[in-house]
């Protein structure tokens, strides 16, 4: 489980936990390098050995606690659950936190012809390893920790929606006071590159 480091002259420290590389990924390091020293947790996509959830938490906690400066933490998609765990484990070392496109909208609709969420998620990202018990277990840990943190955490990251999320008012109606507790932002652009720039500006100027 490598952490890729982009050291720059910026004292501001940013830790990214993006989705694995697939067509729907939004979070990439390059756009942030002008404003941060960036570290990226990259889950390997070509390995038959998938990590346990706790191994990810331990590795990222060590990285965050070893930073000379407080870090800004951004996670994408299902990996948002890791943010809640890190906010609980090392809050003193985290300046601000953000979860990007958390897996909320999928729960709004029930379609009998739709694949189970775990199968859909794995097919999009790791089609070669659909039958990996380790990968299914890892998915379940991510899902469970996100749902628990979203409902129960007393340390609240900002939520940023960029795509396929529906109106924020509908999200609030669907999830009630669970989502109303969070600072919520919406980035509206059909261009993924523009979304990345707007996300960087939001993190720099608001978080």
N, C-alpha and C positions, 0 to 999 in steps of 0.2 A: 504494500500500500504506500506508494510514494507520495511525498509532499514536494511539489515543485516550487522552488523559490525564485522569485524575480526581485533581486535586490536593486534598489534605486537610491538616489540621494534623498528621497522623501523620508521623513521621520515617521509619517503616518503609516500604520501597519494594518493591512487588510488580509483576512483569511477567507478564501472562497471555497465553498463546498458545492460544486456544480453537479448537475446530472451527468451520467456517463455520456460519452460522445454518441449522439444520435441526431436525427434531423430536427427534433423539437427543442434542442438545447439552446438556451439564451445566454447563459453566464460564461464568459470567457475573460481571461486575465488581461489581455492586451490593452483593452480600452481604459483600464485603471492605472496603467503604469506611469502616466504623467502625474498622478496625484498620490500614489501609495507605493510602498514596498509590499509586494503581493506574495502570498503563499497560497498554493492551490492543492487541495486534496483531490487526487485523481484516482478513482476506482478503476483498476485494470479491467479491460474489456475482453482480453484474449487469454485469460487464465482460468484453469479449471478449479483453482483454489480461491474461493471467495471468503472474505473476512467475516468475522463475527461482529455484531454491532458493538459490543463492549470493546473490542480491539480498536475500532475506529475512534470511539470516545477517548480511550486511553492515549492513543497517538496524538489526537488533536488537542487534548488537554495539556499534554506535555509541550506541544508546540506553542500553545497560547501562553501558558505559564512561564515559558522560557523567553518570551518576548520582552525586550527592554521597555517597550511602550504598551499601553493598553491597545487592544486590537478592535477593529470593526469586523464583524462577522456576518457573512452573507451565505445563505444556502438556498438551493433551488429544488423545487418539486418535492418529491417524497423525502429527500434528504433534509427537509426542514425540521424533521423530528430531532435531528442531531443538535440543532440550535437550542432547543428547549433543554436538552440534557446538559449541554455545555454551559448554558446560563445558570443552571442549578449547581454545576460542579465547580466552576471557576468564575463567578460573577465579578470578582474584584479585578480581573484581568481583561474584561470586555467593556469597551467604551460604548458601543452601540451594536445592535443586531437587526438583521433584516431577513425575512423569508420571502422568496420570489416564487410566485405561482404555486402556492401550496396545494395539495391534492384535495380541494374542497368541492369544486364544481362537479366532479364525477359522482358524488353521492346524491346529486339532485334528481337524476333520472334512473329509472329501472327499465332495462330493455332485455327481454327474454332471449334475444338473439346476440347479445353482447357477450364477449368472452369474460370470464372472471377477471377481476382487476389485476391479480398477480400474474396471470398468464399474459394478458395484454401488455403489462409493463415489461415483462421479461422479453416477449417477442419483439418489442420495439427496440430494445437495448442489447439483449444478449440472446439472439435467436438460436445460437449454437448450443446454448446451455439450458434449454427449456426444462429439461428433466433433472437439473442439478438440485439435489435436496438442500445443499448449502445455500444456493442462491434463493430458493423459495423461503428458507428460514431467515435469510438476511432481509428479504422483502417484508416478511411478517414483522420482524423487529422494527424496521423503519416505519411501517404503517402503525403499529401499536404505539410506538413512542411519539409519533406525530399526533395521533388522536388523543392520547393522554395529555400531552403537553398543551395542545390547543384548548382542551377543556379545563385543565386544572392549573397550569403554570401561573405563578404570581409574578413572574418576570416576563414582560411582554415585548417581543420583537415587533418591528414594523412589518406589515404585510404589504407586498407590492404585487399587483396583478398586471400582466402584460398581454395575455391572450386567452381566448376561449373561456373567459371567466364570467360573462354575463354582467349585468349592471350591479354596482356595489349595493344599491338598495335591495336588489333581489337576494344578494348574498346575506344581507342583514336579516331580511325576512326569513330566509331559510335557516340560518344558524343562530338567530336571536342574539341574546346577550353574550354568547360565547365569542362572536366576532366583533361585537360592538366594543369590547374591552380594548381592542388593538388599535394602534395608529394604522390607518389604511390609505394606500395610494394606488392610483391607476395610471398606467402608461398606455396611451392609445396611439399606435402607429402600426401600419402593415409591414414596415421594414424592420427586420430583426437587428440590423446594424444601428438604426436610429434608436431602437429600444435600448440597446446597450449604452449608447451615449447618454440618453435621458436617465437611465438607471444610475450611471456614474454621477451625473450632476445632482440627482436626488440624494445620493449617499454623501457626496461631498458637502452639499449646501444645507441639507435638512437633518440628516441623522447625526 
